[in-house]
Amino acid sequence: MAWTDIGHDVQVEVRHVGDELHGVAYMHKRPDTGAQCEGWADCKPVWKDGWDVVSLEPLTLAPSLACRACGHHGFIRDGKWVPA
């Protein structure tokens, strides 16, 4: 697994367990301090209440992602970070 830069100082790593996609980790800079912070999005269908994977290539998730630790908020659309 490798981190991929998707713009706006955000990197993602798609994580599988065996052949099943379990989620997407994302690293970003905290809006308040600029320090690195990491969030996580559980993905359907493995996680009933997870994010919809609209596309793996290019990566598109729905709905938006909001970091619980720092409030960083945006979308992953067409393999790019789109600030909210």
ChimeraX attribute file (.defattr): number of C-alpha atoms within 10 A of each C-alpha:
attribute: neighborCount
match mode: 1-to-1
recipient: residues
	/A:1	7
	/A:2	9
	/A:3	13
	/A:4	14
	/A:5	16
	/A:6	18
	/A:7	15
	/A:8	12
	/A:9	11
	/A:10	20
	/A:11	19
	/A:12	24
	/A:13	16
	/A:14	18
	/A:15	17
	/A:16	12
	/A:17	8
	/A:18	7
	/A:19	7
	/A:20	12
	/A:21	18
	/A:22	19
	/A:23	21
	/A:24	19
	/A:25	16
	/A:26	21
	/A:27	19
	/A:28	21
	/A:29	17
	/A:30	16
	/A:31	13
	/A:32	9
	/A:33	8
	/A:34	9
	/A:35	9
	/A:36	12
	/A:37	16
	/A:38	18
	/A:39	17
	/A:40	16
	/A:41	20
	/A:42	19
	/A:43	22
	/A:44	16
	/A:45	14
	/A:46	12
	/A:47	14
	/A:48	10
	/A:49	10
	/A:50	16
	/A:51	20
	/A:52	17
	/A:53	18
	/A:54	14
	/A:55	13
	/A:56	12
	/A:57	8
	/A:58	12
	/A:59	18
	/A:60	20
	/A:61	21
	/A:62	15
	/A:63	15
	/A:64	16
	/A:65	20
	/A:66	16
	/A:67	18
	/A:68	11
	/A:69	10
	/A:70	16
	/A:71	12
	/A:72	19
	/A:73	16
	/A:74	15
	/A:75	18
	/A:76	21
	/A:77	18
	/A:78	16
	/A:79	19
	/A:80	18
	/A:81	21
	/A:82	16
	/A:83	13
	/A:84	10
